[in-house]
Amino acid sequence: MKDVNSKIENFKEKCREINLALTVQRIAVYAYLAGTAVHPSADRVYEEIHKEFPTISRTSVYRILETFARNGLIMKLVHPGTAVRYDGNPVRHHHLVCMECENIFDIESSEKVPDIKMDPPRFVGDFEVCDYSIVFTGMCAKCREKNDKRIPEKGKS
């Protein structure tokens, strides 16, 4: 809980820096994201926040999430084949996406992944890159065990 409280305090400070009003609803949405390891959809965030704030609308939650993402307070995850998800950790990091259950997992920096260094903005042709992330798709251990499936390697049968 201490870690969540420090994340919330940092969030409040960043909101003050960008002159974003600190409403009770905004703090509740951020606190939920900061306190969960899952990468929830907007609907899931709404369902959780609605329990504490029954008068909040789904539209308000969507707007809050988009405002946070636009201001770099959270990360908006758009991966092909899955619903848009949100991550309370706005620091660049990479993800594993399970093709079966559609859960998204953070890749911890201690795990062996290719290290790609780039300090945005950078140009690719005439396209200005502002940020990037790497997504690995596959099947999580639970789904592999449940379905006793193995994903064939590309080019092998």
C-alpha positions in Angstrom: 0.0 0.0 0.0 2.9 2.3 0.7 4.0 2.0 -2.9 0.5 2.9 -4.1 0.4 5.9 -1.8 3.7 7.2 -3.2 2.4 6.7 -6.8 -0.7 8.7 -5.9 1.4 11.5 -4.4 3.6 11.6 -7.6 0.5 11.6 -9.7 -1.0 14.5 -7.8 2.3 16.5 -8.2 2.3 15.8 -11.9 -1.3 17.0 -12.2 -0.4 20.2 -10.4 2.5 20.7 -12.8 0.3 20.4 -15.9 -2.6 22.3 -14.2 -5.0 19.3 -14.3 -7.7 19.6 -11.7 -7.5 16.9 -9.0 -11.1 15.7 -8.7 -12.1 12.8 -6.4 -13.0 10.8 -9.4 -9.7 11.3 -11.1 -7.8 10.3 -8.0 -10.0 7.2 -7.6 -9.4 6.2 -11.2 -5.6 6.7 -10.9 -5.5 4.9 -7.5 -7.2 1.9 -9.0 -4.7 1.7 -11.9 -1.8 2.3 -9.5 -2.9 -0.5 -7.2 -3.5 -3.2 -9.8 -1.0 -5.4 -11.8 -3.7 -6.1 -14.5 -4.0 -3.9 -17.5 -7.8 -3.2 -17.4 -10.1 -2.1 -20.1 -12.0 1.2 -19.6 -15.1 -0.9 -18.9 -13.3 -2.8 -16.1 -12.1 0.5 -14.6 -15.6 1.8 -14.8 -17.0 -1.3 -13.0 -14.5 -1.0 -10.2 -14.8 2.8 -9.7 -18.6 2.6 -10.0 -18.7 0.5 -6.8 -17.3 3.4 -4.8 -18.8 6.2 -6.9 -22.3 5.0 -8.1 -23.0 8.3 -9.7 -20.0 8.3 -12.0 -20.8 7.7 -15.7 -19.0 5.3 -18.0 -18.4 8.4 -20.3 -16.6 10.2 -17.4 -14.3 7.2 -16.8 -13.5 7.0 -20.5 -12.7 10.8 -20.6 -10.6 10.6 -17.4 -8.6 7.7 -18.9 -8.1 9.5 -22.2 -7.0 12.7 -20.4 -4.5 10.8 -18.3 -3.1 9.0 -21.4 -2.9 12.2 -23.4 -1.0 13.9 -20.6 1.4 11.0 -20.1 0.1 10.1 -16.6 -0.8 6.5 -17.7 -0.1 4.3 -20.7 -2.8 3.4 -23.2 -2.2 0.0 -24.6 -3.5 -0.7 -28.1 -2.6 -4.2 -29.2 -4.1 -5.9 -32.2 -6.7 -8.5 -31.3 -7.3 -7.1 -27.8 -9.5 -4.3 -26.4 -7.7 -1.1 -25.5 -6.2 -1.4 -22.0 -4.7 1.0 -19.6 -1.5 0.8 -17.5 -0.9 2.9 -14.4 2.8 2.8 -15.1 3.6 5.5 -17.8 7.3 4.7 -17.9 8.3 2.9 -21.1 8.3 -0.8 -20.6 7.3 -3.8 -22.7 4.5 -6.3 -22.6 3.6 -9.9 -23.1 0.1 -10.5 -24.5 -1.6 -13.9 -24.2 -3.4 -14.8 -27.4 -5.7 -17.2 -25.4 -6.9 -15.2 -22.3 -5.9 -11.8 -23.6 -4.2 -10.9 -20.4 -1.3 -8.5 -20.6 1.8 -8.8 -18.5 4.6 -6.4 -17.9 8.1 -7.6 -18.8 10.2 -6.9 -15.8 13.6 -5.2 -16.5 15.4 -8.3 -15.0 13.9 -10.6 -17.7 16.0 -11.3 -20.7 14.6 -9.2 -23.6 16.3 -7.5 -26.5 17.5 -4.1 -25.3 16.5 -1.5 -27.8 17.7 2.0 -27.1 16.1 5.0 -28.6 15.5 8.5 -27.2 12.4 9.9 -28.9 11.7 12.0 -30.9 13.5 10.3 -33.8 12.5 10.1 -37.4 11.8 7.1 -39.5 11.7 8.5 -43.0 9.4 11.5 -42.6 7.5 9.9 -39.6 8.3 11.4 -36.3 8.5 8.7 -33.5 7.5 10.0 -30.1 7.5 6.8 -28.2 7.6 3.0 -28.7 7.0 -0.3 -27.0 7.6 -3.9 -27.8 4.8 -6.5 -27.6 5.5 -10.2 -27.4 2.4 -12.3 -28.2 2.1 -15.9 -27.2 0.4 -18.0 -24.5 0.8 -17.6 -20.8 1.7 -20.6 -18.6 -1.9 -21.0 -17.3 -3.4 -21.1 -20.8 -0.7 -23.5 -22.0 -1.4 -25.8 -19.1 -5.2 -25.6 -19.4 -5.2 -26.2 -23.1 -2.1 -28.4 -23.3 -1.1 -26.3 -26.4 2.2 -25.3 -27.7 2.6 -22.5 -30.2 4.5 -23.7 -33.2 7.6 -21.7 -34.1 7.4 -19.6 -37.2 8.5 -21.5 -40.3 8.3 -24.9 -38.5 5.4 -27.4 -38.4 
